[in-house]
């Protein structure tokens, strides 16, 4: 109801979906949305169907008062904070074809995760009916899956991928960083260092050598358990061997202490 006058006036609506625990990365999404649309809606909803580990859901940070203050300071027009019962009033099944990339990388480590992600994002799209939705590049695979969902339902909206926002030392901003100890925080820097190494040497070293170097750097760092480091095609997420391909991305996931982190860098 709140957005009906906006739609009637043919104004553009942008949605920034979040799970809260906001940081500067989220605010950068909001700022881009403000440039692209007349009205910006930010949703805060910790979605239970995308967590493959119940303990992960339980410990997910929920600093709601802090989040609302950040959004007010950033000039967000509307904050949408539905309850779980509102989004899932009755038990339901959800499964759509997201293509082979669903089962690679994060999909292999967190089976069913992207079904849960696309399920809630579709519900948010239905509730807000945005013209634009903004997501962070850090969740590179998630954006691919959401684009697949948008194509599946033939939704008329634009999905924007927004650059990764980093701390001064290079660590990608994440709501999960709060769980890192001081030592973990230092060890976690190897992820962005390895990505930058690959980026800086991409033109001069073979892909196979870059992968070995990056994996060696990460594996040699105490307290860091590597899940994967890949140089992949940005559309299929399959390993890329052709440096002249149009869309190449390096992606990494690792457990640092007890916290699992992901990061990536565009190579072409």
Secondary structure, DSSP 4 states (H G I P E B T S, - for coil): -TTHHHHHTT--EEEEEE-S---HHHHHHHHHHHHH-SEEEEEE---GGG-SSHHHHHHS---HHHHHHHHHHTT-SEEE---HHHH-SS---------GGGGSTHHHHSTTHHHHHHHHHHHHHHHH--SEEEEEGGGHHHHHHHHHHHHHHT---EEEEEPPPB-TTSPBP-GGGGG--HHHHHHTHHHHHHHHHHHHHTTTS-HHHHHHHHHHHHHTSTTEEEEEEEEEETTT-SBP--TT-S-EEEEEEEEETTEEEEEEEE--
